Structures are given as C-alpha cells and as structure tokens.
Amino acid sequence: MFVAHTMEGMFQARTVLMATGVFNRRPSMPANVHDEALSRGLLRYCPICDGYEVTDSAVAVIGTGEHGTNEAEFLRSYTANVTLIAPTGDHELDAAQRSRLDNGAIQAVDGPCLGFELLQDGIAIATPTGRRLFATVYAALGSDVRSELAAAIDAEVSRDGCLIVDKHQRTSVAGLYAAGDVVRGLDQLSYAMGQGGVAAVAIRNDLARSTPLRR
Ligand SMILES: Cc1cc2nc3c(=O)[nH]c(=O)nc-3n(C[C@H](O)[C@H](O)[C@H](O)COP(=O)(O)OP(=O)(O)OC[C@H]3O[C@@H](n4cnc5c(N)ncnc54)[C@H](O)[C@@H]3O)c2cc1C
C-alpha cells in the first residue's frame, strides 16, 4: 500500500502512477518577464513542438555545448537566421561543434545574457558584444527530471534522472508505474498520453491478478 501526504490530506492506494514531468531550466530573467515572454511566443522551450512557427525568422538559442549545438542545428532547418548565445560566459564548444555551427552558418555569440527586453514584435537580448534583436528565443538549458518522489522509495532511475520502466510502464517498485516526461523518451503530449494509456491497462490487469474473484 502507498501513502501520499499532500497539503489536502493523506491518500492511500494500492498502485500509483507517477507523472511528475520535468522542470525546464529557465534563462535568467524575472518571473513576470518570463511568463509574458512565454505567453507571447517570444520565449520557447520545445523546437520539436513549435519550430515550424519560427520559419524564416531571426531565432536565438540560449545554450552551449552539445545540447545547444543540437538545438541550434535543429532550428536551422526552419530558418537561416539562427544565433547560439552562451548563457553564462564564453561558449564551451569543441572543434566538431564549432564546425557544425559553421556548416549551418549559425553564429556563436559568447555570453553572458545580460538582460532581456520584450518588444512589440520580438525580443532583445543584451550580450557583452551588443544588443541583439530576435523574433523569438529558445532556451536550451536542459531540464531537471521530477523523479525525486519515486527515487525516495527506491525506484530505479537512469543516470539522467529518468524513471526506468518496463514495456507496461512498471517501475522497479511493485505497484508504482510511471508515464510522460519523467520517463525517458520523447517529451511530447501524445507520447505521455500513450504511456498513460499503457500504464492504465497494466494497472487494471495487475490489480485484477492480485484480487480474489468474488463468488
Ligand atoms: C513551453 C512548452 C511548450 C510545449 N509545447 C508542446 C506542444 O506543442 N506539443 C507537445 O506535444 N508537447 C509540448 N510540450 C511538452 C509537453 O508539455 C510535455 O511533454 C507534457 O506536458 C508531459 O506531460 P507529463 O504529464 O509527463 O508532465 P507535466 O505536464 O509536466 O505534468 C507534471 C505535473 O506534475 C507536477 N509535479 C511535479 N512534481 C510534483 C510533486 N512532487 N508533487 C505534486 N506534483 C508534482 C507538476 O507541477 C506538473 O503539474 C511543451 C512543453 C513546454 C514546457
């Protein structure tokens, strides 16, 4: 039996489906500026989700290293105007990453990002080498997987913090299932919903197997 303690009381259950997702690391900006930028599409987190919406516009990617290079390259297939800005200082790019950026004519600008200004039709980013204007900016700063609750009851996690599940979404703890971004996979709504469906069927069947039939 699982016992969950919440602000609204205590809940008991024979099974739990963990769907606690991930927290996307944010660029350094005040919360109100962040929320307005997000709601206006000036700040984005998921190029797979909405990259097509920035076709042929000026796009900044805040990030560096392999993750920043991958995201900048991904967006380069939508627009020829992509700039990779290091978040906190000079870029950390090896020769291969610099070569990939050069091949795509992606400009690499050292940070830190000193400030963000939301404009009527874009966003300005202050960098040590000047103020730059973009239609939108993508954060490629990684994310923190919200698997700590499951890990606290010894569910197995991967090196990057994702819950490890079998093909029926069962974790290593009997009765604990997981679905969505907290599990390694494509961080997409359709994927999360599909995993939720698989988990629901597994929970139903596993419970039925361990419940005596009524006579
Ligand atoms: C800005 C943005 C835009 C996106 N756009 C798209 C899109 O267009 N299409 C698409 O397919 N996907 C999109 N995604 C990805 C999509 O949102 C996720 O893949 C999906 O929401 C994952 O669902 P989930 O249930 O796993 O996690 P979430 O939707 O993240 O839900 C997890 C919930 O668990 C809660 N939680 C975490 N820890 C605890 C705790 N300890 N106690 C209680 N509650 C907790 C969180 O607060 C949150 O409410 C986008 C993501 C972002 C950030």
The ligand as an ORCA input file, in Angstrom:
! r2SCAN-3c Opt
* xyz 0 1
  C       6.544     25.700    -23.133
  C       6.249     24.273    -23.527
  C       5.545     24.048    -24.700
  C       5.266     22.743    -25.087
  N       4.561     22.544    -26.240
  C       4.237     21.305    -26.607
  C       3.479     21.063    -27.810
  O       3.128     21.987    -28.544
  N       3.197     19.772    -28.130
  C       3.597     18.714    -27.354
  O       3.293     17.574    -27.683
  N       4.307     18.915    -26.218
  C       4.630     20.164    -25.825
  N       5.376     20.370    -24.700
  C       5.783     19.183    -23.917
  C       4.595     18.700    -23.077
  O       4.096     19.791    -22.313
  C       5.042     17.561    -22.161
  O       5.607     16.509    -22.937
  C       3.858     17.014    -21.369
  O       3.220     18.045    -20.641
  C       4.342     15.928    -20.416
  O       3.279     15.544    -19.581
  P       3.576     14.971    -18.138
  O       2.235     14.615    -17.577
  O       4.636     13.935    -18.204
  O       4.217     16.170    -17.306
  P       3.656     17.669    -16.989
  O       2.611     18.099    -17.962
  O       4.896     18.475    -16.865
  O       2.955     17.483    -15.587
  C       3.691     17.149    -14.422
  C       2.923     17.707    -13.221
  O       3.414     17.111    -12.031
  C       3.543     18.135    -11.037
  N       4.517     17.708    -10.041
  C       5.851     17.507    -10.187
  N       6.398     17.107     -9.018
  C       5.379     17.054     -8.125
  C       5.295     16.715     -6.738
  N       6.370     16.335     -6.040
  N       4.085     16.782     -6.137
  C       2.993     17.147     -6.828
  N       3.002     17.481     -8.140
  C       4.192     17.436     -8.768
  C       3.982     19.350    -11.840
  O       3.751     20.533    -11.118
  C       3.096     19.216    -13.081
  O       1.830     19.801    -12.862
  C       5.689     21.647    -24.288
  C       6.407     21.880    -23.108
  C       6.682     23.182    -22.728
  C       7.443     23.432    -21.439
*
